[in-house]
Amino acid sequence: MGVRIAQSADVAEDATIGDGSQIWHLAQVREGVTMGEGCVVGRGAYVGTGVQMGRNCKVQNYALVYEPASLADGVFIGPAVVLTNDTYPRAVNPDGSLKSADDWHAVGVTIGEGAAIGARAVCVAPVTVGAWATVAAGAVVTKDVPDHAIVVGVPARRVGWVGRAGQPLQQDGEHWVCPVTGTRYEEHDETIREVAAE
């Protein structure tokens, strides 16, 4: 299938790009990036040094994925999303000298399988967004997000649950039901889990 890299993209020679992946105009993929098969990096997006991406991830236009972020399979990063990496950012040290790479410790954002981060959302590291969770457009995530949670707002807070199809689940008695697949879930340990078919 091959890899498609736009002529204007800047991809480090030692980046590992999976088969069938596409990197579009003006995107930058830094040194040591590992990207699985079938990924898409949109126009003007930035993928920082050593970032790990699973298979079939989408990083939309102008998103900024700073190291040491880790994206599992099937993660969606919407347009202009920012995954930060500095808890206490400063350009200078207390003495006024310019900070160097040795003057701070990068912390990352971890995103679980199938999760989606909406347009212009910001994930403030260090945080983990659970598998199949959805972060609404414009949200600011400052604490971990459980698997299958829908979070909105500033700071982000859970307002519901979401299934693998991406649609909010509907409550049906003690269970939650996906309106697309019919999959049933039950709440368990501050998240949800699928109910075995009877």
Backbone torsions as a table, in degrees:
resi	resn	phi	psi	omega
1	MET	NA	-37.4	176.3
2	GLY	81.5	169.2	179.2
3	VAL	-110.6	136.7	178.0
4	ARG	-110.0	120.4	178.9
5	ILE	-125.8	120.0	179.4
6	ALA	-62.1	147.2	-176.9
7	GLN	-58.6	-33.5	-177.5
8	SER	-85.5	-3.7	178.0
9	ALA	-74.9	153.3	179.5
10	ASP	-117.5	101.8	-176.6
11	VAL	-117.4	123.3	-179.4
12	ALA	-61.2	145.1	-178.1
13	GLU	-61.1	-32.5	-177.0
14	ASP	-93.8	6.2	173.9
15	ALA	-69.7	140.5	178.3
16	THR	-101.9	114.7	-175.3
17	ILE	-113.4	121.8	-177.3
18	GLY	-69.1	154.8	-179.4
19	ASP	-56.3	138.6	178.1
20	GLY	80.8	2.0	179.8
21	SER	-80.1	155.8	-178.6
22	GLN	-131.5	132.7	177.9
23	ILE	-124.4	118.5	-169.5
24	TRP	-93.4	-179.2	-171.5
25	HIS	-52.1	135.2	172.8
26	LEU	64.8	7.7	175.1
27	ALA	-73.7	152.4	175.4
28	GLN	-125.0	126.5	176.7
29	VAL	-119.6	115.7	-170.3
30	ARG	-83.6	179.6	-178.1
31	GLU	-60.4	142.6	173.3
32	GLY	74.1	4.7	177.3
33	VAL	-66.9	139.0	172.2
34	THR	-119.0	119.9	-175.8
35	MET	-123.9	127.8	-179.5
36	GLY	-73.3	-175.4	-179.4
37	GLU	-68.5	148.0	170.3
38	GLY	69.6	24.3	179.7
39	CYS	-86.8	157.2	176.4
40	VAL	-130.1	127.0	175.2
41	VAL	-116.7	116.4	-172.0
42	GLY	-78.2	174.8	-178.5
43	ARG	-53.5	130.1	173.4
44	GLY	70.9	6.6	-180.0
45	ALA	-75.2	156.6	179.1
46	TYR	-125.1	128.5	176.0
47	VAL	-121.7	113.3	-170.0
48	GLY	-74.2	168.4	-176.8
49	THR	-52.0	125.0	173.9
50	GLY	75.6	5.1	178.3
51	VAL	-60.0	139.8	179.1
52	GLN	-107.4	126.1	178.2
53	MET	-126.4	135.0	176.9
54	GLY	-78.0	-160.8	180.0
55	ARG	-81.3	151.7	171.5
56	ASN	55.2	38.7	174.6
57	CYS	-90.7	150.8	174.7
58	LYS	-124.6	124.3	174.7
59	VAL	-114.8	106.9	-171.1
60	GLN	-77.5	175.2	-173.8
61	ASN	-51.2	131.8	172.3
62	TYR	64.0	17.3	172.6
63	ALA	-73.6	149.8	-179.5
64	LEU	-121.2	109.3	-177.7
65	VAL	-110.6	94.0	-175.9
66	TYR	-85.0	145.7	177.8
67	GLU	-67.1	148.5	6.4
68	PRO	-99.9	56.3	-179.5
69	ALA	-61.0	150.6	177.2
70	SER	-134.3	122.0	-179.0
71	LEU	-115.5	124.7	178.0
72	ALA	-76.1	-177.3	179.3
73	ASP	-60.5	142.3	170.8
74	GLY	70.5	23.4	-179.8
75	VAL	-82.0	139.1	176.4
76	PHE	-111.0	123.9	175.8
77	ILE	-114.6	112.1	-174.2
78	GLY	-72.4	173.1	-179.2
79	PRO	-57.8	134.4	174.3
80	ALA	63.2	19.1	172.5
81	VAL	-66.7	149.3	174.4
82	VAL	-126.5	123.8	170.6
83	LEU	-105.3	108.0	-173.1
84	THR	-79.8	175.3	178.2
85	ASN	-146.8	15.2	-178.2
86	ASP	-137.4	114.6	-178.0
87	THR	-68.4	-37.3	-177.3
88	TYR	-126.2	74.0	-172.3
89	PRO	-70.9	136.6	172.3
90	ARG	-149.4	144.6	175.0
91	ALA	-79.8	-28.0	-175.2
92	VAL	-127.4	159.6	172.5
93	ASN	-79.9	168.5	179.6
94	PRO	-55.1	-27.5	179.1
95	ASP	-83.0	1.0	178.5
96	GLY	91.7	-5.3	179.1
97	SER	-75.2	147.6	-179.6
98	LEU	-64.9	131.8	178.0
99	LYS	-67.4	145.1	173.9
100	SER	-114.9	177.4	179.1
101	ALA	-59.5	-26.4	-179.5
102	ASP	-79.6	-9.4	-175.2
103	ASP	-93.5	4.5	178.5
104	TRP	-155.3	164.4	-178.7
105	HIS	-118.2	117.8	-179.3
106	ALA	-70.3	135.1	173.5
107	VAL	-121.0	152.4	-170.9
108	GLY	-121.6	176.2	175.2
109	VAL	-108.7	131.1	177.8
110	THR	-111.7	129.3	-177.7
111	ILE	-123.5	126.1	-176.0
112	GLY	-78.0	169.4	-176.9
113	GLU	-50.9	131.6	172.3
114	GLY	72.1	1.3	-178.3
115	ALA	-70.8	155.9	-179.2
116	ALA	-129.6	132.0	178.3
117	ILE	-113.2	115.1	-174.2
118	GLY	-71.2	164.4	-175.6
119	ALA	-51.5	134.9	176.3
120	ARG	61.9	13.8	173.2
121	ALA	-72.5	155.6	177.2
122	VAL	-126.1	128.6	173.8
123	CYS	-108.1	116.0	-175.0
124	VAL	-92.0	108.6	-176.5
125	ALA	-66.0	150.5	0.4
126	PRO	-90.0	124.3	174.3
127	VAL	-142.2	158.3	174.4
128	THR	-120.7	130.1	173.3
129	VAL	-104.3	120.3	-172.7
130	GLY	-69.5	167.4	-179.9
131	ALA	-58.4	137.4	175.4
132	TRP	62.0	11.7	175.9
133	ALA	-73.7	161.1	175.0
134	THR	-128.2	125.6	173.9
135	VAL	-102.5	120.0	-175.9
136	ALA	-65.8	155.3	176.4
137	ALA	-54.4	134.2	176.2
138	GLY	79.9	-2.0	-179.7
139	ALA	-70.9	156.2	174.5
140	VAL	-121.2	109.8	-175.8
141	VAL	-90.3	118.1	-178.5
142	THR	-118.8	-4.3	175.5
143	LYS	-143.9	163.3	-175.1
144	ASP	-56.9	145.5	180.0
145	VAL	-110.7	125.3	-179.5
146	PRO	-66.4	158.9	172.6
147	ASP	-52.1	139.9	174.1
148	HIS	66.5	7.9	179.7
149	ALA	-80.0	148.0	166.4
150	ILE	-104.7	123.8	178.4
151	VAL	-121.7	143.7	-178.9
152	VAL	-139.3	159.6	167.3
153	GLY	93.6	-177.8	-178.6
154	VAL	-131.7	108.1	-7.4
155	PRO	-72.4	160.3	-176.1
156	ALA	-65.0	140.8	177.6
157	ARG	-139.3	151.7	-177.4
158	ARG	-75.2	133.9	178.3
159	VAL	-123.3	-0.8	-179.5
160	GLY	174.0	-168.6	179.5
161	TRP	-124.3	155.8	-177.9
162	VAL	-137.5	144.1	178.1
163	GLY	-94.8	-174.0	-178.2
164	ARG	-65.2	-24.7	-179.5
165	ALA	-77.5	-8.4	177.4
166	GLY	89.9	-4.3	179.9
167	GLN	-92.4	144.2	176.7
168	PRO	-58.1	140.3	177.7
169	LEU	-77.2	151.5	179.0
170	GLN	-110.1	135.9	-178.7
171	GLN	-75.9	136.4	178.3
172	ASP	-137.5	90.7	-175.4
173	GLY	65.2	-124.1	-179.4
174	GLU	-84.8	-6.7	-176.2
175	HIS	-110.4	166.1	172.6
176	TRP	-116.8	138.9	-172.7
177	VAL	-126.3	135.2	174.9
178	CYS	-78.7	124.0	-178.9
179	PRO	-70.7	-12.4	-179.0
180	VAL	-94.9	-50.0	-173.3
181	THR	-100.8	-17.4	-176.1
182	GLY	79.7	1.0	179.1
183	THR	-61.4	136.5	180.0
184	ARG	-104.5	142.5	-178.8
185	TYR	-129.7	158.3	172.1
186	GLU	-130.6	148.3	177.6
187	GLU	-73.2	139.7	-178.3
188	HIS	-158.7	124.1	176.6
189	ASP	50.4	51.6	175.4
190	GLU	65.2	18.6	171.0
191	THR	-146.0	-161.5	176.3
192	ILE	-127.9	161.6	175.6
193	ARG	-142.4	153.3	-179.7
194	GLU	-66.5	142.6	174.9
195	VAL	-90.3	128.5	-179.4
196	ALA	-60.9	138.7	178.3
197	ALA	-63.5	139.5	-177.9
198	GLU	-87.3	NA	NA
